Amino acid sequence: MEGESRMDTGSDGRLREECGVFGIASPPGNNINPAIDTFLGLFSLQHRGQESCGIAVNNSGVISCRKDLGLLMDVFDETTLRAMPGNSAIGHVRYSTTGDNNVENAQPIAVSHFKGNLAIAHNGNLINAGSLRHEIEQQGGIFHSTGDSEIIAYLIVQERLRSSSIQEAMKNTMHRIKGAYSLLAMSPKKMLAARDPNGFRPLSIGRLRGHYIFASETCAIDAVGGEVLRDVEPGEIVLIENDSLLSIDAGLEKTPSFCSFEFIYFSRPDSFINGASVELARRRMGCALAEECGVDADIVVAVPDSGLSAAAGYAERAGLPNVSGLIKNRYIGRTFIQPSQGRRERDVRLKLNPLSANVQDKRLVLIDDSIVRGTTSARIVSALRNAGAKEVHLRVSAPPFRYPCYFGTDVPDRDKLIAVGRSEQAVAEMLGADSLAYLSHETLSRILREADCPACTACFSGNYPLPLPDEPDNCLFNKPIINLSGK
């Protein structure tokens, strides 16, 4: 996830997804089409970014790149992919947290320099991007984009010009950048994967037809028929050269702080993180909700799709029927900028419509993954009441958001978070619900510890795993963007 101010959420009220990266590395001379494999892998990661996409291919040392705004199916077709031969490739689907949504900010970033070519694809958010950009510009550097990724590419090239290898340049770059990054880099002869020492964002290693592959989620490795090997460790550089893998310790102090929202919402339920099932973790969150804040009701209803797993867990533990109460139109594309409140409300009705036959005269527990601003949650509660629901009790499988995120999740500033300064009862009244309860921070932390995944929960607790500057500068160079209504 790379690029746009923390003050933005999608028009459907969701926190925006992370970016997704995928790569395949094969020695020169092998008869493969890496662009097709990369496309298929990215297709399984489309949920992580719908603004732009791209694929860079290495054909015997010559790197070429195709990228544009839109979904994968809008940018690539079979003819295009078959016209991109090579032996290795990296790809990217993008949602921005810093940087405008234009083609210049699409990834991968491909550059030529004195010692060769380089392409990178990056998922994350740097907290020192603004100061790094200023430093580079003071040295005469010129940027075409407004995102973090071009800064990383510039630093790698800068370090490469005074290093003996691309892996040494990557290591030196990792000592200069701060924040969240899971990235792939492709040079004429090598591919590298690197992860920040906190391991904020996921990045997995697999094998496909004897070649190494990398993906933001294991579901993408499964989708292309690959075998999942392991995750890239926090602070690790993985080098692929001549189809051999070398692990390099970047020499940074490691404090594993995986983004808890990957388990709660971002990752697909069929993915595994650090060997732990996302689906199982979400079901446990739902079970815990029923134990902590159960309520007399007739049925359990999930907000699709992010509430489905937690709703199943809640219903199982509470002994209630798990009923489809909201139908999601899967053919509505994401519309991030809407010109009017009326149109935003119309889009909510188009995307989620109550199933009145199942909710009429019922006391229901409505399960969702989070509440940010509350506007979309209020519309859903109202729609269920209009469909005949007798009671609507909202249960959330995450703690309340009370602090902004500086590591890639678009949690807005505090004055836009509905939970800040309000009790659960006050928020319930604002949303029109009969009651509201969140999963406790202590229980979420326990579930993630049991999944062997030390997690960052700063957006709930305010305890950031990295010391932040007085004014985190990851957005100092951005142009103003439009504030959208949130969930």
C-alpha positions, 0 to 999 in steps of 0.5 A, a space after each residue: 500500500 503506497 501513497 495518499 493521506 491518512 484522512 481518506 477512506 473509500 466511498 463504501 466506508 471501508 478502510 482501503 486495502 493494502 497494495 499487493 506484490 507478486 514476482 517469479 524468478 527464473 534463470 535466463 533461457 528458461 521457456 516460461 512466460 512470467 507475465 502470465 504467472 504474475 498476472 494470475 498471482 496479482 489477480 488473486 491479490 486484486 482485493 488489495 488494490 484496485 486503483 492501478 496495476 502493472 507488470 515488469 518483465 526481465 527478458 535476458 537483462 532487458 527490463 520492460 514495464 507495462 502499467 496503467 490505472 484500473 483493474 488488471 482486466 482493464 490493463 492486461 489481456 492475453 495478447 498483451 501478456 503473451 507479448 511480454 516474454 522473459 525469464 522473470 517478472 514482478 507485478 503490483 496492484 495498488 491502493 495509495 496511502 501517499 501520492 495521487 492516483 495517477 499513472 505516474 504513481 502506478 507500479 512497478 517503478 522501472 529505471 535505468 542507471 549507470 550500472 544497469 536496470 532496476 524495477 521495484 514493487 512496494 507495499 507499505 508506507 515510510 514515515 520518513 519519506 518526506 525528509 528523504 525526498 527533500 534530501 534527494 531533491 537538495 542533491 538534484 534528484 527529480 521525481 516523476 511521482 508523489 509516492 514512497 516507491 520512487 524514493 526507495 528506487 532512487 535510494 537503491 540506485 544511489 546505493 548501488 552506484 557505490 556498492 559492489 552488488 544489488 544486495 549490498 545496495 538493498 541492505 544499505 537502503 534498508 538502513 535509511 528508510 523507516 516504516 513499513 515496506 515489503 518489496 520486490 526488486 528485480 535487476 538484470 540478473 537477480 531478484 530480491 525480496 525485502 521486509 522491514 524489521 517490524 514485518 508490518 506487511 506480509 510477504 511469502 516465498 513459494 515454488 512454482 515449476 521449480 522456480 521461486 515466487 513471492 507474493 503478498 499473500 499465500 492465496 496467490 501462491 496457491 492460485 498459480 499452483 505453487 507450493 508455499 515455503 515460508 514467509 520472508 522474515 522481518 529484516 530479511 533480504 532474500 536473494 534469488 540468483 541462478 535459481 538459488 536462494 540466499 537469505 541475508 540479514 539486513 543487520 537491523 534491530 527486529 521488533 516483529 509488529 505485524 499489522 493486526 488489520 491483516 488478520 481482521 480485514 485485509 488478507 483473504 480468509 484462505 491465506 496463511 500468515 506466519 503459518 496461521 490461518 486467517 479464516 481460523 483467526 477471524 472465527 476465533 474473534 467471532 467466538 470471543 465476541 459472543 463470549 464477551 458481549 453476547 446478547 439475546 437475539 434470533 439470528 446472526 447476520 454478517 456484513 459481507 464479505 469482511 464479517 463472514 468469518 467472524 459471524 460464523 464464529 459468533 453464531 457457533 459459540 452463541 448457538 444462533 442461526 447464521 443467516 444471510 441478511 445482506 446481499 452484496 452486488 459483486 459487480 459494482 466496482 469501487 468508486 473512491 470519489 463520489 460527487 455528492 452525499 446522495 450518490 454515496 448513499 445510492 452506492 451503498 444501496 446498490 452494493 448491500 441490500 437487505 434480504 427482508 425475508 430473512 430479517 423481518 420481525 427478527 432480533 439480529 446480531 450484525 457482525 462487522 470487522 470495524 467501524 471507522 467514521 460510522 456513516 456506512 454502518 448507520 446506513 446499513 442499520 437503517 436499511 435493516 430496520 426498514 426491511 423489518 428487523 425488530 432489533 439490530 445489535 451491532 458487534 465488531 470483531 476489532 477494538 474501536 479505532 482511536 488513533 491514526 496509522 502511519 504504517 499504511 492503513 488508512 485510519 483517519 485522524 482522530 477527529 474523524 473517528 467515531 469512537 474517540 470521546 464517545 461511549 459504546 452507548 453513544 455510538 450505538 445511538 448515533 448509528 441507530 443500533 439497539 446496542 454496540 460492542 467491540 472485541 476487547 483489545 486484550 482479547 484481540 492481542 491474545 488471539 494474535 499471540 496464539 497465532 504466533 504473530 506479534 502484532 501492531 495494534 497502535 490504531 487501537 491502543 496508541 502504542 506505536 512500535 516505532 518512535 514517531 517524529 514529532 510530525 511524521 513526514 510521510 505526507 509532507 509533499 502531497 497535494 491536498 486530496 478530497 475527504 471522503 465520507 467513511 464507514 
